[in-house]
Amino acid sequence: MNPYHNGDYVIIKAKENGVNVIGLTRGRDTRFHHSEKLDEGEVMICQFTEHTSAIKIRGKAFIQTCHGEVETE
């Protein structure tokens, strides 16, 4: 298994139109490398990889991981 991820997934469900999901790179300099826009009710399933070290979410959403659940404000 790749040392940068363990196969866990992050589930993001938009609670409003226009929720932004932004993937941030791994490495010396953190940069944006991917962006998606979700509308209300849409679900995105994400996974950390050797290229993605963080996921930023803008807008009202429900997030579920193996570590628990959280809602953005």
CHARMM internal coordinates of N, CA and C (Angstrom, degrees):
IC EDIT
DIST 1 N 1 CA 1.4569
DIST 1 CA 1 C 1.5257
ANGL 1 N 1 CA 1 C 109.52
DIST 1 C 2 N 1.3189
ANGL 1 CA 1 C 2 N 115.77
DIHE 1 N 1 CA 1 C 2 N 143.88
DIST 2 N 2 CA 1.4572
ANGL 1 C 2 N 2 CA 122.63
DIHE 1 CA 1 C 2 N 2 CA 179.45
DIST 2 CA 2 C 1.5266
ANGL 2 N 2 CA 2 C 109.83
DIHE 1 C 2 N 2 CA 2 C -64.01
DIST 2 C 3 N 1.3399
ANGL 2 CA 2 C 3 N 118.52
DIHE 2 N 2 CA 2 C 3 N 133.91
DIST 3 N 3 CA 1.4669
ANGL 2 C 3 N 3 CA 120.38
DIHE 2 CA 2 C 3 N 3 CA -178.37
DIST 3 CA 3 C 1.5242
ANGL 3 N 3 CA 3 C 113.94
DIHE 2 C 3 N 3 CA 3 C -68.61
DIST 3 C 4 N 1.3380
ANGL 3 CA 3 C 4 N 118.74
DIHE 3 N 3 CA 3 C 4 N -13.53
DIST 4 N 4 CA 1.4600
ANGL 3 C 4 N 4 CA 121.43
DIHE 3 CA 3 C 4 N 4 CA -177.30
DIST 4 CA 4 C 1.5201
ANGL 4 N 4 CA 4 C 113.49
DIHE 3 C 4 N 4 CA 4 C -86.17
DIST 4 C 5 N 1.3089
ANGL 4 CA 4 C 5 N 118.43
DIHE 4 N 4 CA 4 C 5 N -15.29
DIST 5 N 5 CA 1.4631
ANGL 4 C 5 N 5 CA 120.24
DIHE 4 CA 4 C 5 N 5 CA 177.52
DIST 5 CA 5 C 1.5176
ANGL 5 N 5 CA 5 C 109.48
DIHE 4 C 5 N 5 CA 5 C -150.82
DIST 5 C 6 N 1.3133
ANGL 5 CA 5 C 6 N 115.90
DIHE 5 N 5 CA 5 C 6 N 158.79
DIST 6 N 6 CA 1.4554
ANGL 5 C 6 N 6 CA 119.59
DIHE 5 CA 5 C 6 N 6 CA -177.35
DIST 6 CA 6 C 1.5217
ANGL 6 N 6 CA 6 C 112.48
DIHE 5 C 6 N 6 CA 6 C -118.40
DIST 6 C 7 N 1.3123
ANGL 6 CA 6 C 7 N 118.41
DIHE 6 N 6 CA 6 C 7 N 16.52
DIST 7 N 7 CA 1.4483
ANGL 6 C 7 N 7 CA 121.10
DIHE 6 CA 6 C 7 N 7 CA 177.60
DIST 7 CA 7 C 1.5159
ANGL 7 N 7 CA 7 C 114.44
DIHE 6 C 7 N 7 CA 7 C 89.56
DIST 7 C 8 N 1.3491
ANGL 7 CA 7 C 8 N 118.11
DIHE 7 N 7 CA 7 C 8 N -4.15
DIST 8 N 8 CA 1.4634
ANGL 7 C 8 N 8 CA 120.31
DIHE 7 CA 7 C 8 N 8 CA 179.04
DIST 8 CA 8 C 1.5268
ANGL 8 N 8 CA 8 C 110.24
DIHE 7 C 8 N 8 CA 8 C -71.77
DIST 8 C 9 N 1.3130
ANGL 8 CA 8 C 9 N 114.25
DIHE 8 N 8 CA 8 C 9 N 149.10
DIST 9 N 9 CA 1.4554
ANGL 8 C 9 N 9 CA 121.22
DIHE 8 CA 8 C 9 N 9 CA -178.92
DIST 9 CA 9 C 1.5224
ANGL 9 N 9 CA 9 C 110.26
DIHE 8 C 9 N 9 CA 9 C -114.01
DIST 9 C 10 N 1.3254
ANGL 9 CA 9 C 10 N 116.09
DIHE 9 N 9 CA 9 C 10 N 155.25
DIST 10 N 10 CA 1.4526
ANGL 9 C 10 N 10 CA 123.66
DIHE 9 CA 9 C 10 N 10 CA 173.45
DIST 10 CA 10 C 1.5234
ANGL 10 N 10 CA 10 C 106.37
DIHE 9 C 10 N 10 CA 10 C -116.33
DIST 10 C 11 N 1.3244
ANGL 10 CA 10 C 11 N 116.56
DIHE 10 N 10 CA 10 C 11 N 127.75
DIST 11 N 11 CA 1.4633
ANGL 10 C 11 N 11 CA 121.56
DIHE 10 CA 10 C 11 N 11 CA 179.32
DIST 11 CA 11 C 1.5231
ANGL 11 N 11 CA 11 C 107.83
DIHE 10 C 11 N 11 CA 11 C -107.83
DIST 11 C 12 N 1.3314
ANGL 11 CA 11 C 12 N 115.62
DIHE 11 N 11 CA 11 C 12 N 128.02
DIST 12 N 12 CA 1.4583
ANGL 11 C 12 N 12 CA 122.03
DIHE 11 CA 11 C 12 N 12 CA -178.89
DIST 12 CA 12 C 1.5243
ANGL 12 N 12 CA 12 C 108.60
DIHE 11 C 12 N 12 CA 12 C -122.50
DIST 12 C 13 N 1.3318
ANGL 12 CA 12 C 13 N 116.60
DIHE 12 N 12 CA 12 C 13 N 123.66
DIST 13 N 13 CA 1.4655
ANGL 12 C 13 N 13 CA 121.37
DIHE 12 CA 12 C 13 N 13 CA 177.25
DIST 13 CA 13 C 1.5282
ANGL 13 N 13 CA 13 C 108.04
DIHE 12 C 13 N 13 CA 13 C -117.99
DIST 13 C 14 N 1.3325
ANGL 13 CA 13 C 14 N 116.23
DIHE 13 N 13 CA 13 C 14 N 121.57
DIST 14 N 14 CA 1.4634
ANGL 13 C 14 N 14 CA 121.63
DIHE 13 CA 13 C 14 N 14 CA -179.31
DIST 14 CA 14 C 1.5271
ANGL 14 N 14 CA 14 C 110.64
DIHE 13 C 14 N 14 CA 14 C -71.17
DIST 14 C 15 N 1.3296
ANGL 14 CA 14 C 15 N 116.22
DIHE 14 N 14 CA 14 C 15 N 134.21
DIST 15 N 15 CA 1.4568
ANGL 14 C 15 N 15 CA 122.06
DIHE 14 CA 14 C 15 N 15 CA 177.07
DIST 15 CA 15 C 1.5236
ANGL 15 N 15 CA 15 C 111.48
DIHE 14 C 15 N 15 CA 15 C -103.11
DIST 15 C 16 N 1.3427
ANGL 15 CA 15 C 16 N 116.57
DIHE 15 N 15 CA 15 C 16 N 0.87
DIST 16 N 16 CA 1.4545
ANGL 15 C 16 N 16 CA 122.89
DIHE 15 CA 15 C 16 N 16 CA 177.22
DIST 16 CA 16 C 1.5306
ANGL 16 N 16 CA 16 C 107.78
DIHE 15 C 16 N 16 CA 16 C -156.17
DIST 16 C 17 N 1.3102
ANGL 16 CA 16 C 17 N 116.65
DIHE 16 N 16 CA 16 C 17 N 165.16
DIST 17 N 17 CA 1.4623
ANGL 16 C 17 N 17 CA 120.86
DIHE 16 CA 16 C 17 N 17 CA 176.19
DIST 17 CA 17 C 1.5220
ANGL 17 N 17 CA 17 C 110.41
DIHE 16 C 17 N 17 CA 17 C -71.03
DIST 17 C 18 N 1.3261
ANGL 17 CA 17 C 18 N 116.18
DIHE 17 N 17 CA 17 C 18 N 145.06
DIST 18 N 18 CA 1.4549
ANGL 17 C 18 N 18 CA 121.15
DIHE 17 CA 17 C 18 N 18 CA 172.96
DIST 18 CA 18 C 1.5146
ANGL 18 N 18 CA 18 C 116.11
DIHE 17 C 18 N 18 CA 18 C 84.33
DIST 18 C 19 N 1.3290
ANGL 18 CA 18 C 19 N 118.69
DIHE 18 N 18 CA 18 C 19 N 23.27
DIST 19 N 19 CA 1.4657
ANGL 18 C 19 N 19 CA 121.03
DIHE 18 CA 18 C 19 N 19 CA 176.75
DIST 19 CA 19 C 1.5323
ANGL 19 N 19 CA 19 C 108.38
DIHE 18 C 19 N 19 CA 19 C -72.42
DIST 19 C 20 N 1.3237
ANGL 19 CA 19 C 20 N 116.83
DIHE 19 N 19 CA 19 C 20 N 127.63
DIST 20 N 20 CA 1.4648
ANGL 19 C 20 N 20 CA 122.37
DIHE 19 CA 19 C 20 N 20 CA 179.50
DIST 20 CA 20 C 1.5202
ANGL 20 N 20 CA 20 C 110.32
DIHE 19 C 20 N 20 CA 20 C -97.48
DIST 20 C 21 N 1.3263
ANGL 20 CA 20 C 21 N 116.02
DIHE 20 N 20 CA 20 C 21 N 131.45
DIST 21 N 21 CA 1.4574
ANGL 20 C 21 N 21 CA 123.16
DIHE 20 CA 20 C 21 N 21 CA 174.47
DIST 21 CA 21 C 1.5262
ANGL 21 N 21 CA 21 C 105.88
DIHE 20 C 21 N 21 CA 21 C -117.39
DIST 21 C 22 N 1.3290
ANGL 21 CA 21 C 22 N 116.36
DIHE 21 N 21 CA 21 C 22 N 119.82
DIST 22 N 22 CA 1.4589
ANGL 21 C 22 N 22 CA 121.60
DIHE 21 CA 21 C 22 N 22 CA -172.83
DIST 22 CA 22 C 1.5248
ANGL 22 N 22 CA 22 C 109.50
DIHE 21 C 22 N 22 CA 22 C -122.11
DIST 22 C 23 N 1.3350
ANGL 22 CA 22 C 23 N 116.32
DIHE 22 N 22 CA 22 C 23 N 124.88
DIST 23 N 23 CA 1.4562
ANGL 22 C 23 N 23 CA 121.63
DIHE 22 CA 22 C 23 N 23 CA 175.78
DIST 23 CA 23 C 1.5116
ANGL 23 N 23 CA 23 C 110.05
DIHE 22 C 23 N 23 CA 23 C -89.31
DIST 23 C 24 N 1.3350
ANGL 23 CA 23 C 24 N 116.57
DIHE 23 N 23 CA 23 C 24 N 134.64
DIST 24 N 24 CA 1.4560
ANGL 23 C 24 N 24 CA 122.44
DIHE 23 CA 23 C 24 N 24 CA 179.86
DIST 24 CA 24 C 1.5255
ANGL 24 N 24 CA 24 C 109.60
DIHE 23 C 24 N 24 CA 24 C -112.24
DIST 24 C 25 N 1.3205
ANGL 24 CA 24 C 25 N 116.24
DIHE 24 N 24 CA 24 C 25 N 142.12
DIST 25 N 25 CA 1.4555
ANGL 24 C 25 N 25 CA 121.43
DIHE 24 CA 24 C 25 N 25 CA -174.64
DIST 25 CA 25 C 1.5171
ANGL 25 N 25 CA 25 C 112.55
DIHE 24 C 25 N 25 CA 25 C -74.05
DIST 25 C 26 N 1.2984
ANGL 25 CA 25 C 26 N 113.67
DIHE 25 N 25 CA 25 C 26 N 161.69
DIST 26 N 26 CA 1.4569
ANGL 25 C 26 N 26 CA 123.39
DIHE 25 CA 25 C 26 N 26 CA 174.71
DIST 26 CA 26 C 1.5243
ANGL 26 N 26 CA 26 C 107.17
DIHE 25 C 26 N 26 CA 26 C -99.45
DIST 26 C 27 N 1.2942
ANGL 26 CA 26 C 27 N 117.65
DIHE 26 N 26 CA 26 C 27 N 151.88
DIST 27 N 27 CA 1.4553
ANGL 26 C 27 N 27 CA 120.07
DIHE 26 CA 26 C 27 N 27 CA 175.25
DIST 27 CA 27 C 1.5115
ANGL 27 N 27 CA 27 C 113.16
DIHE 26 C 27 N 27 CA 27 C 127.18
DIST 27 C 28 N 1.2908
ANGL 27 CA 27 C 28 N 114.50
DIHE 27 N 27 CA 27 C 28 N -164.98
DIST 28 N 28 CA 1.4611
ANGL 27 C 28 N 28 CA 121.46
DIHE 27 CA 27 C 28 N 28 CA -175.29
DIST 28 CA 28 C 1.5281
ANGL 28 N 28 CA 28 C 112.59
DIHE 27 C 28 N 28 CA 28 C -62.36
DIST 28 C 29 N 1.3353
ANGL 28 CA 28 C 29 N 116.84
DIHE 28 N 28 CA 28 C 29 N -43.82
DIST 29 N 29 CA 1.4597
ANGL 28 C 29 N 29 CA 122.34
DIHE 28 CA 28 C 29 N 29 CA 177.70
DIST 29 CA 29 C 1.5195
ANGL 29 N 29 CA 29 C 109.22
DIHE 28 C 29 N 29 CA 29 C -115.43
DIST 29 C 30 N 1.3317
ANGL 29 CA 29 C 30 N 116.63
DIHE 29 N 29 CA 29 C 30 N 124.88
DIST 30 N 30 CA 1.4573
ANGL 29 C 30 N 30 CA 120.68
DIHE 29 CA 29 C 30 N 30 CA 177.84
DIST 30 CA 30 C 1.5205
ANGL 30 N 30 CA 30 C 108.90
DIHE 29 C 30 N 30 CA 30 C -81.90
DIST 30 C 31 N 1.3407
ANGL 30 CA 30 C 31 N 116.72
DIHE 30 N 30 CA 30 C 31 N 127.46
DIST 31 N 31 CA 1.4621
ANGL 30 C 31 N 31 CA 122.02
DIHE 30 CA 30 C 31 N 31 CA -179.76
DIST 31 CA 31 C 1.5268
ANGL 31 N 31 CA 31 C 109.51
DIHE 30 C 31 N 31 CA 31 C -137.70
DIST 31 C 32 N 1.3277
ANGL 31 CA 31 C 32 N 115.42
DIHE 31 N 31 CA 31 C 32 N 158.58
DIST 32 N 32 CA 1.4589
ANGL 31 C 32 N 32 CA 120.27
DIHE 31 CA 31 C 32 N 32 CA 172.15
DIST 32 CA 32 C 1.5271
ANGL 32 N 32 CA 32 C 108.29
DIHE 31 C 32 N 32 CA 32 C -70.96
DIST 32 C 33 N 1.3439
ANGL 32 CA 32 C 33 N 117.56
DIHE 32 N 32 CA 32 C 33 N 136.03
DIST 33 N 33 CA 1.4593
ANGL 32 C 33 N 33 CA 118.41
DIHE 32 CA 32 C 33 N 33 CA 175.89
DIST 33 CA 33 C 1.5235
ANGL 33 N 33 CA 33 C 113.04
DIHE 32 C 33 N 33 CA 33 C -130.05
DIST 33 C 34 N 1.3248
ANGL 33 CA 33 C 34 N 118.08
DIHE 33 N 33 CA 33 C 34 N -12.55
DIST 34 N 34 CA 1.4540
ANGL 33 C 34 N 34 CA 119.63
DIHE 33 CA 33 C 34 N 34 CA 179.27
DIST 34 CA 34 C 1.5166
ANGL 34 N 34 CA 34 C 108.95
DIHE 33 C 34 N 34 CA 34 C -157.24
DIST 34 C 35 N 1.3266
ANGL 34 CA 34 C 35 N 116.74
DIHE 34 N 34 CA 34 C 35 N 145.57
DIST 35 N 35 CA 1.4538
ANGL 34 C 35 N 35 CA 121.39
DIHE 34 CA 34 C 35 N 35 CA -179.20
DIST 35 CA 35 C 1.5189
ANGL 35 N 35 CA 35 C 109.49
DIHE 34 C 35 N 35 CA 35 C -143.08
DIST 35 C 36 N 1.3095
ANGL 35 CA 35 C 36 N 115.97
DIHE 35 N 35 CA 35 C 36 N 140.19
DIST 36 N 36 CA 1.4723
ANGL 35 C 36 N 36 CA 122.88
DIHE 35 CA 35 C 36 N 36 CA 175.64
DIST 36 CA 36 C 1.5170
ANGL 36 N 36 CA 36 C 108.19
DIHE 35 C 36 N 36 CA 36 C -133.60
DIST 36 C 37 N 1.3150
ANGL 36 CA 36 C 37 N 116.60
DIHE 36 N 36 CA 36 C 37 N 150.24
DIST 37 N 37 CA 1.4586
ANGL 36 C 37 N 37 CA 121.96
DIHE 36 CA 36 C 37 N 37 CA 175.40
DIST 37 CA 37 C 1.5208
ANGL 37 N 37 CA 37 C 107.48
DIHE 36 C 37 N 37 CA 37 C -118.83
DIST 37 C 38 N 1.3410
ANGL 37 CA 37 C 38 N 116.49
DIHE 37 N 37 CA 37 C 38 N 126.68
DIST 38 N 38 CA 1.4581
ANGL 37 C 38 N 38 CA 122.15
DIHE 37 CA 37 C 38 N 38 CA -179.39
DIST 38 CA 38 C 1.5251
ANGL 38 N 38 CA 38 C 110.48
DIHE 37 C 38 N 38 CA 38 C -109.31
DIST 38 C 39 N 1.3224
ANGL 38 CA 38 C 39 N 115.88
DIHE 38 N 38 CA 38 C 39 N 144.32
DIST 39 N 39 CA 1.4577
ANGL 38 C 39 N 39 CA 121.30
DIHE 38 CA 38 C 39 N 39 CA 172.77
DIST 39 CA 39 C 1.5213
ANGL 39 N 39 CA 39 C 108.99
DIHE 38 C 39 N 39 CA 39 C -98.93
DIST 39 C 40 N 1.3206
ANGL 39 CA 39 C 40 N 115.84
DIHE 39 N 39 CA 39 C 40 N 163.39
DIST 40 N 40 CA 1.4600
ANGL 39 C 40 N 40 CA 121.68
DIHE 39 CA 39 C 40 N 40 CA -176.53
DIST 40 CA 40 C 1.5248
ANGL 40 N 40 CA 40 C 111.35
DIHE 39 C 40 N 40 CA 40 C -50.12
DIST 40 C 41 N 1.3315
ANGL 40 CA 40 C 41 N 114.92
DIHE 40 N 40 CA 40 C 41 N 130.03
DIST 41 N 41 CA 1.4611
ANGL 40 C 41 N 41 CA 121.23
DIHE 40 CA 40 C 41 N 41 CA 178.54
DIST 41 CA 41 C 1.5211
ANGL 41 N 41 CA 41 C 114.31
DIHE 40 C 41 N 41 CA 41 C 89.83
DIST 41 C 42 N 1.3254
ANGL 41 CA 41 C 42 N 117.60
DIHE 41 N 41 CA 41 C 42 N -16.63
DIST 42 N 42 CA 1.4670
ANGL 41 C 42 N 42 CA 119.92
DIHE 41 CA 41 C 42 N 42 CA 178.89
DIST 42 CA 42 C 1.5240
ANGL 42 N 42 CA 42 C 110.13
DIHE 41 C 42 N 42 CA 42 C -72.86
DIST 42 C 43 N 1.3273
ANGL 42 CA 42 C 43 N 114.64
DIHE 42 N 42 CA 42 C 43 N 147.74
DIST 43 N 43 CA 1.4581
ANGL 42 C 43 N 43 CA 121.71
DIHE 42 CA 42 C 43 N 43 CA -178.78
DIST 43 CA 43 C 1.5212
ANGL 43 N 43 CA 43 C 108.75
DIHE 42 C 43 N 43 CA 43 C -122.86
DIST 43 C 44 N 1.3311
ANGL 43 CA 43 C 44 N 115.54
DIHE 43 N 43 CA 43 C 44 N 138.37
DIST 44 N 44 CA 1.4550
ANGL 43 C 44 N 44 CA 121.33
DIHE 43 CA 43 C 44 N 44 CA 175.16
DIST 44 CA 44 C 1.5203
ANGL 44 N 44 CA 44 C 107.64
DIHE 43 C 44 N 44 CA 44 C -125.59
DIST 44 C 45 N 1.3274
ANGL 44 CA 44 C 45 N 115.98
DIHE 44 N 44 CA 44 C 45 N 134.77
DIST 45 N 45 CA 1.4627
ANGL 44 C 45 N 45 CA 121.70
DIHE 44 CA 44 C 45 N 45 CA 176.68
DIST 45 CA 45 C 1.5186
ANGL 45 N 45 CA 45 C 107.11
DIHE 44 C 45 N 45 CA 45 C -109.16
DIST 45 C 46 N 1.3335
ANGL 45 CA 45 C 46 N 116.90
DIHE 45 N 45 CA 45 C 46 N 122.70
DIST 46 N 46 CA 1.4637
ANGL 45 C 46 N 46 CA 122.94
DIHE 45 CA 45 C 46 N 46 CA -175.25
DIST 46 CA 46 C 1.5255
ANGL 46 N 46 CA 46 C 109.96
DIHE 45 C 46 N 46 CA 46 C -119.26
DIST 46 C 47 N 1.3214
ANGL 46 CA 46 C 47 N 114.61
DIHE 46 N 46 CA 46 C 47 N 159.85
DIST 47 N 47 CA 1.4536
ANGL 46 C 47 N 47 CA 120.52
DIHE 46 CA 46 C 47 N 47 CA 176.40
DIST 47 CA 47 C 1.5250
ANGL 47 N 47 CA 47 C 108.63
DIHE 46 C 47 N 47 CA 47 C -142.79
DIST 47 C 48 N 1.3239
ANGL 47 CA 47 C 48 N 116.81
DIHE 47 N 47 CA 47 C 48 N 137.48
DIST 48 N 48 CA 1.4559
ANGL 47 C 48 N 48 CA 120.47
DIHE 47 CA 47 C 48 N 48 CA 174.86
DIST 48 CA 48 C 1.5230
ANGL 48 N 48 CA 48 C 108.35
DIHE 47 C 48 N 48 CA 48 C -71.66
DIST 48 C 49 N 1.3379
ANGL 48 CA 48 C 49 N 116.19
DIHE 48 N 48 CA 48 C 49 N 140.59
DIST 49 N 49 CA 1.4591
ANGL 48 C 49 N 49 CA 121.85
DIHE 48 CA 48 C 49 N 49 CA -176.61
DIST 49 CA 49 C 1.5188
ANGL 49 N 49 CA 49 C 109.67
DIHE 48 C 49 N 49 CA 49 C -132.65
DIST 49 C 50 N 1.3189
ANGL 49 CA 49 C 50 N 116.15
DIHE 49 N 49 CA 49 C 50 N -174.66
DIST 50 N 50 CA 1.4602
ANGL 49 C 50 N 50 CA 119.88
DIHE 49 CA 49 C 50 N 50 CA 176.68
DIST 50 CA 50 C 1.5298
ANGL 50 N 50 CA 50 C 111.15
DIHE 49 C 50 N 50 CA 50 C -66.62
DIST 50 C 51 N 1.3449
ANGL 50 CA 50 C 51 N 117.88
DIHE 50 N 50 CA 50 C 51 N -17.89
DIST 51 N 51 CA 1.4610
ANGL 50 C 51 N 51 CA 121.95
DIHE 50 CA 50 C 51 N 51 CA 179.38
DIST 51 CA 51 C 1.5228
ANGL 51 N 51 CA 51 C 113.07
DIHE 50 C 51 N 51 CA 51 C -100.92
DIST 51 C 52 N 1.3352
ANGL 51 CA 51 C 52 N 117.79
DIHE 51 N 51 CA 51 C 52 N -24.59
DIST 52 N 52 CA 1.4676
ANGL 51 C 52 N 52 CA 122.05
DIHE 51 CA 51 C 52 N 52 CA -175.79
DIST 52 CA 52 C 1.5262
ANGL 52 N 52 CA 52 C 110.22
DIHE 51 C 52 N 52 CA 52 C -109.44
DIST 52 C 53 N 1.3445
ANGL 52 CA 52 C 53 N 115.60
DIHE 52 N 52 CA 52 C 53 N 118.75
DIST 53 N 53 CA 1.4593
ANGL 52 C 53 N 53 CA 119.69
DIHE 52 CA 52 C 53 N 53 CA -179.91
DIST 53 CA 53 C 1.5228
ANGL 53 N 53 CA 53 C 112.80
DIHE 52 C 53 N 53 CA 53 C -108.68
DIST 53 C 54 N 1.3488
ANGL 53 CA 53 C 54 N 116.39
DIHE 53 N 53 CA 53 C 54 N -15.46
DIST 54 N 54 CA 1.4605
ANGL 53 C 54 N 54 CA 120.14
DIHE 53 CA 53 C 54 N 54 CA -178.86
DIST 54 CA 54 C 1.5241
ANGL 54 N 54 CA 54 C 109.38
DIHE 53 C 54 N 54 CA 54 C -153.20
DIST 54 C 55 N 1.3274
ANGL 54 CA 54 C 55 N 114.82
DIHE 54 N 54 CA 54 C 55 N 154.92
DIST 55 N 55 CA 1.4582
ANGL 54 C 55 N 55 CA 121.58
DIHE 54 CA 54 C 55 N 55 CA 176.74
DIST 55 CA 55 C 1.5225
ANGL 55 N 55 CA 55 C 107.15
DIHE 54 C 55 N 55 CA 55 C -129.28
DIST 55 C 56 N 1.3307
ANGL 55 CA 55 C 56 N 115.59
DIHE 55 N 55 CA 55 C 56 N 125.85
DIST 56 N 56 CA 1.4657
ANGL 55 C 56 N 56 CA 121.65
DIHE 55 CA 55 C 56 N 56 CA 179.63
DIST 56 CA 56 C 1.5206
ANGL 56 N 56 CA 56 C 108.16
DIHE 55 C 56 N 56 CA 56 C -107.31
DIST 56 C 57 N 1.3368
ANGL 56 CA 56 C 57 N 116.84
DIHE 56 N 56 CA 56 C 57 N 135.90
DIST 57 N 57 CA 1.4643
ANGL 56 C 57 N 57 CA 121.45
DIHE 56 CA 56 C 57 N 57 CA -178.00
DIST 57 CA 57 C 1.5227
ANGL 57 N 57 CA 57 C 108.38
DIHE 56 C 57 N 57 CA 57 C -124.00
DIST 57 C 58 N 1.3420
ANGL 57 CA 57 C 58 N 115.75
DIHE 57 N 57 CA 57 C 58 N 125.80
DIST 58 N 58 CA 1.4702
ANGL 57 C 58 N 58 CA 122.13
DIHE 57 CA 57 C 58 N 58 CA 176.58
DIST 58 CA 58 C 1.5106
ANGL 58 N 58 CA 58 C 108.31
DIHE 57 C 58 N 58 CA 58 C -115.59
DIST 58 C 59 N 1.3186
ANGL 58 CA 58 C 59 N 116.22
DIHE 58 N 58 CA 58 C 59 N 128.00
DIST 59 N 59 CA 1.4559
ANGL 58 C 59 N 59 CA 121.57
DIHE 58 CA 58 C 59 N 59 CA -178.78
DIST 59 CA 59 C 1.5171
ANGL 59 N 59 CA 59 C 110.36
DIHE 58 C 59 N 59 CA 59 C 112.47
DIST 59 C 60 N 1.3199
ANGL 59 CA 59 C 60 N 115.49
DIHE 59 N 59 CA 59 C 60 N 173.00
DIST 60 N 60 CA 1.4647
ANGL 59 C 60 N 60 CA 120.66
DIHE 59 CA 59 C 60 N 60 CA -177.81
DIST 60 CA 60 C 1.5193
ANGL 60 N 60 CA 60 C 109.83
DIHE 59 C 60 N 60 CA 60 C -80.00
DIST 60 C 61 N 1.3417
ANGL 60 CA 60 C 61 N 115.04
DIHE 60 N 60 CA 60 C 61 N 121.88
DIST 61 N 61 CA 1.4569
ANGL 60 C 61 N 61 CA 120.20
DIHE 60 CA 60 C 61 N 61 CA -177.42
DIST 61 CA 61 C 1.5186
ANGL 61 N 61 CA 61 C 110.14
DIHE 60 C 61 N 61 CA 61 C -152.08
DIST 61 C 62 N 1.3204
ANGL 61 CA 61 C 62 N 114.86
DIHE 61 N 61 CA 61 C 62 N 160.16
DIST 62 N 62 CA 1.4582
ANGL 61 C 62 N 62 CA 124.13
DIHE 61 CA 61 C 62 N 62 CA 173.42
DIST 62 CA 62 C 1.5209
ANGL 62 N 62 CA 62 C 106.03
DIHE 61 C 62 N 62 CA 62 C -107.77
DIST 62 C 63 N 1.3320
ANGL 62 CA 62 C 63 N 117.52
DIHE 62 N 62 CA 62 C 63 N 128.09
DIST 63 N 63 CA 1.4556
ANGL 62 C 63 N 63 CA 122.30
DIHE 62 CA 62 C 63 N 63 CA -178.10
DIST 63 CA 63 C 1.5199
ANGL 63 N 63 CA 63 C 108.78
DIHE 62 C 63 N 63 CA 63 C -121.17
DIST 63 C 64 N 1.3350
ANGL 63 CA 63 C 64 N 115.37
DIHE 63 N 63 CA 63 C 64 N 133.25
DIST 64 N 64 CA 1.4575
ANGL 63 C 64 N 64 CA 120.79
DIHE 63 CA 63 C 64 N 64 CA 179.65
DIST 64 CA 64 C 1.5213
ANGL 64 N 64 CA 64 C 109.00
DIHE 63 C 64 N 64 CA 64 C -127.74
DIST 64 C 65 N 1.3497
ANGL 64 CA 64 C 65 N 115.71
DIHE 64 N 64 CA 64 C 65 N 130.87
DIST 65 N 65 CA 1.4587
ANGL 64 C 65 N 65 CA 121.65
DIHE 64 CA 64 C 65 N 65 CA 175.39
DIST 65 CA 65 C 1.5235
ANGL 65 N 65 CA 65 C 108.19
DIHE 64 C 65 N 65 CA 65 C -134.19
DIST 65 C 66 N 1.3094
ANGL 65 CA 65 C 66 N 116.33
DIHE 65 N 65 CA 65 C 66 N 177.95
DIST 66 N 66 CA 1.4557
ANGL 65 C 66 N 66 CA 119.57
DIHE 65 CA 65 C 66 N 66 CA 177.04
DIST 66 CA 66 C 1.5377
ANGL 66 N 66 CA 66 C 110.66
DIHE 65 C 66 N 66 CA 66 C -70.23
DIST 66 C 67 N 1.3266
ANGL 66 CA 66 C 67 N 116.64
DIHE 66 N 66 CA 66 C 67 N -12.79
DIST 67 N 67 CA 1.4666
ANGL 66 C 67 N 67 CA 121.49
DIHE 66 CA 66 C 67 N 67 CA 179.78
DIST 67 CA 67 C 1.5313
ANGL 67 N 67 CA 67 C 112.86
DIHE 66 C 67 N 67 CA 67 C -93.11
DIST 67 C 68 N 1.3361
ANGL 67 CA 67 C 68 N 116.69
DIHE 67 N 67 CA 67 C 68 N -8.41
DIST 68 N 68 CA 1.4545
ANGL 67 C 68 N 68 CA 120.32
DIHE 67 CA 67 C 68 N 68 CA 179.35
DIST 68 CA 68 C 1.5197
ANGL 68 N 68 CA 68 C 112.18
DIHE 67 C 68 N 68 CA 68 C 141.72
DIST 68 C 69 N 1.3229
ANGL 68 CA 68 C 69 N 114.04
DIHE 68 N 68 CA 68 C 69 N -169.15
DIST 69 N 69 CA 1.4666
ANGL 68 C 69 N 69 CA 121.91
DIHE 68 CA 68 C 69 N 69 CA -177.67
DIST 69 CA 69 C 1.5219
ANGL 69 N 69 CA 69 C 109.37
DIHE 68 C 69 N 69 CA 69 C -124.17
DIST 69 C 70 N 1.3404
ANGL 69 CA 69 C 70 N 114.54
DIHE 69 N 69 CA 69 C 70 N 149.61
DIST 70 N 70 CA 1.4686
ANGL 69 C 70 N 70 CA 119.69
DIHE 69 CA 69 C 70 N 70 CA 178.05
DIST 70 CA 70 C 1.5250
ANGL 70 N 70 CA 70 C 107.73
DIHE 69 C 70 N 70 CA 70 C -150.79
DIST 70 C 71 N 1.3349
ANGL 70 CA 70 C 71 N 115.41
DIHE 70 N 70 CA 70 C 71 N 151.33
DIST 71 N 71 CA 1.4493
ANGL 70 C 71 N 71 CA 121.44
DIHE 70 CA 70 C 71 N 71 CA 174.71
DIST 71 CA 71 C 1.5182
ANGL 71 N 71 CA 71 C 108.24
DIHE 70 C 71 N 71 CA 71 C -119.21
DIST 71 C 72 N 1.3353
ANGL 71 CA 71 C 72 N 116.62
DIHE 71 N 71 CA 71 C 72 N 138.80
DIST 72 N 72 CA 1.4530
ANGL 71 C 72 N 72 CA 119.61
DIHE 71 CA 71 C 72 N 72 CA 175.93
DIST 72 CA 72 C 1.5201
ANGL 72 N 72 CA 72 C 109.14
DIHE 71 C 72 N 72 CA 72 C -77.68
DIST 72 C 73 N 1.3137
ANGL 72 CA 72 C 73 N 116.68
DIHE 72 N 72 CA 72 C 73 N 159.89
DIST 73 N 73 CA 1.4641
ANGL 72 C 73 N 73 CA 121.63
DIHE 72 CA 72 C 73 N 73 CA -179.63
DIST 73 CA 73 C 1.4957
ANGL 73 N 73 CA 73 C 110.95
DIHE 72 C 73 N 73 CA 73 C -105.78
END
COOR INIT
IC SEED 1 N 1 CA 1 C
IC BUILD
